[in-house]
Amino acid sequence: MERIDLMDRRGFVKRTCLGSAGLFLGGFGPNIQEGIMLPVPPPIQVRGLKDFKPSPLGMPGLFPGRVVQVSDPRSIAGNRVSQGIIRRMLELGMKELTGESTVRTAWLKFIEPTDVVGIKINPSGAPACCSSPELVREIIMALQDVRVPAHNIVVYDRYEYEMDIGSYQPLLPPGVRIEGIQEGFHDDSGYDPKVYCEARFFVEW
């Protein structure tokens, strides 16, 4: 059976932080744990060109901070993903997110039939750890159900060769485009695959 967990972004972050803090403060008594105060997130600022007309689909989006989690223990059986279960989970999540009674009206909150839709995947860990082809297929089917033509659906990632390794092409419906922004590394000068480098974000090397 599917299970839905609904929380806002602040609640999601709070639970995560409190869980980590609880591990650290577990030996200091309940008073310290109850006194944990989380910082207030900064407001989202969106800036554009002079004549820029913001879209309701732009940041922060139609449902800012809203998180819907759907789980079903039957989604993977015998180390194989159940396409039908994934379909029902996606439909359930979309309806719960939007509050719509049908899947089609839920998708139409985000998509119009004339749109060109990009689906960003992550094939880096293929075949075992990557964007699920089963889920990508269900997203494509949902787009086609709201009359988005197959040639207006683009599955893409940065590196074309990683999508080739993941063999995404034969897994997609006919007519859907799959694009890599780059074929690969154009300049690997200074790179030695035998040397390990530990880098710190923003203060590299």
C-alpha positions in Angstrom: 0.0 0.0 0.0 1.1 3.5 -0.8 2.0 5.8 2.1 2.1 9.6 1.8 4.1 11.8 4.2 3.4 15.6 3.8 5.5 18.3 5.3 6.7 21.8 4.5 10.3 22.6 3.8 10.8 24.1 7.2 9.5 21.0 8.9 11.7 18.8 6.7 14.8 20.8 7.6 13.9 21.0 11.2 13.5 17.2 11.5 16.8 16.7 9.8 18.6 19.2 12.0 17.0 18.0 15.2 17.9 14.4 14.4 21.5 15.3 13.8 21.6 17.6 16.9 19.9 14.9 18.9 22.8 12.5 18.2 25.3 15.1 19.3 23.4 16.4 22.4 22.0 13.0 23.5 24.3 12.9 26.5 23.7 16.5 27.7 20.2 16.1 29.1 16.7 17.1 27.8 17.0 20.8 28.7 19.7 21.5 26.2 17.9 19.6 23.5 14.7 21.5 24.0 16.6 24.8 23.7 17.7 24.2 20.1 16.6 27.2 17.9 16.8 26.9 14.1 17.7 30.0 12.0 14.9 31.6 10.0 15.5 31.0 6.3 16.2 34.2 4.3 13.5 35.4 1.9 13.7 34.3 -1.8 14.6 37.2 -4.1 14.0 36.9 -7.8 15.5 39.5 -10.1 15.2 39.7 -13.9 15.7 42.1 -16.8 14.0 45.4 -17.0 11.0 44.2 -18.9 11.0 40.8 -17.1 7.5 39.4 -16.4 7.7 36.8 -13.6 5.9 33.6 -14.3 3.9 31.9 -11.5 6.0 28.8 -12.3 9.3 30.6 -11.5 10.9 30.7 -8.1 9.7 30.0 -5.5 7.1 28.0 -7.5 3.4 27.2 -7.0 4.0 25.2 -3.8 7.1 26.7 -2.1 8.6 24.4 0.6 6.0 21.7 0.2 7.3 18.2 0.2 5.3 15.1 -0.6 6.8 11.7 0.0 5.2 8.5 -1.4 6.4 5.1 -0.5 5.3 1.6 -1.4 7.1 -1.6 -0.4 6.0 -3.3 -3.6 7.8 -0.7 -5.9 10.8 -3.0 -6.1 10.4 -6.8 -6.0 13.1 -9.3 -6.8 15.5 -6.5 -7.6 13.2 -5.2 -10.3 11.2 -2.0 -10.4 7.5 -2.4 -10.8 6.4 0.0 -13.6 2.7 -0.1 -12.6 3.5 0.7 -8.9 5.7 3.6 -9.9 2.9 5.0 -12.0 0.4 4.9 -9.1 3.0 6.4 -6.8 3.6 9.3 -9.2 -0.1 9.9 -9.7 -0.7 9.8 -6.0 2.1 12.3 -5.3 1.0 14.7 -8.0 -2.6 14.8 -6.7 -1.5 15.2 -3.1 0.9 18.0 -4.1 -1.6 20.0 -6.1 -4.8 19.1 -4.3 -6.4 18.2 -7.7 -8.7 15.2 -8.0 -7.3 13.9 -11.3 -3.7 13.4 -12.5 -4.3 15.3 -15.7 -5.4 18.5 -14.0 -2.5 18.1 -11.6 0.0 18.1 -14.4 -1.8 20.9 -16.2 -0.9 23.2 -13.3 2.7 23.1 -14.5 2.5 22.1 -18.2 0.7 23.4 -21.3 0.4 21.3 -24.5 2.5 23.9 -26.4 5.4 23.7 -24.0 8.8 22.3 -24.7 9.6 20.3 -21.6 13.1 19.4 -20.4 13.6 16.4 -18.0 17.0 16.7 -16.2 18.4 13.3 -15.4 21.5 12.1 -13.5 23.1 9.1 -15.3 26.4 9.4 -13.5 26.1 6.2 -11.5 24.5 4.0 -14.2 23.3 1.4 -14.3 22.7 0.8 -10.5 22.6 4.4 -9.2 21.0 6.9 -11.6 17.7 8.6 -12.4 15.2 5.7 -12.6 14.3 5.0 -16.2 10.9 3.7 -15.0 10.2 7.0 -13.3 11.4 9.0 -16.3 9.1 7.0 -18.6 6.1 7.7 -16.3 6.8 11.4 -16.4 7.0 11.3 -20.2 3.7 9.4 -20.4 2.1 12.0 -18.1 3.3 14.8 -20.4 1.9 13.0 -23.4 -1.4 12.5 -21.6 -1.7 16.3 -21.5 -1.0 16.5 -25.2 2.7 17.5 -25.1 4.2 16.1 -28.4 7.0 13.6 -28.1 9.4 15.9 -30.1 8.8 18.6 -27.5 10.1 16.4 -24.7 13.8 16.6 -24.1 15.7 14.3 -21.7 19.0 15.8 -21.0 22.2 15.9 -18.9 25.6 17.6 -19.2 27.6 14.7 -20.6 26.4 12.7 -23.6 28.7 9.8 -23.0 27.3 9.2 -19.5 23.8 8.8 -21.0 25.3 6.4 -23.5 26.7 4.3 -20.7 23.4 4.3 -19.0 21.7 3.2 -22.3 18.8 5.7 -21.8 18.0 6.0 -25.5 16.3 2.6 -26.0 14.4 3.0 -22.7 12.5 6.1 -23.8 9.3 6.2 -25.9 9.8 6.9 -29.7 10.2 10.5 -30.7 11.4 11.8 -27.3 14.7 13.6 -27.7 17.7 12.9 -25.6 20.5 15.4 -25.5 23.9 15.8 -23.9 25.2 19.4 -23.5 28.8 18.2 -23.9 30.3 15.1 -25.5 32.9 14.9 -22.7 35.9 16.7 -21.2 37.4 19.0 -23.9 40.6 19.9 -21.9 42.0 17.6 -19.3 45.4 19.3 -19.1 46.7 19.3 -15.5 44.6 16.3 -14.6 46.3 13.2 -13.4 43.8 10.3 -12.7 46.4 8.7 -10.4 46.5 11.6 -8.0 43.8 12.1 -5.4 42.9 15.6 -4.5 40.8 16.6 -1.4 39.0 19.8 -2.3 37.1 22.1 0.0 34.1 23.9 -1.4 34.7 27.6 -2.2 38.3 27.4 -0.9 39.7 24.9 -3.4 43.1 23.3 -2.9 
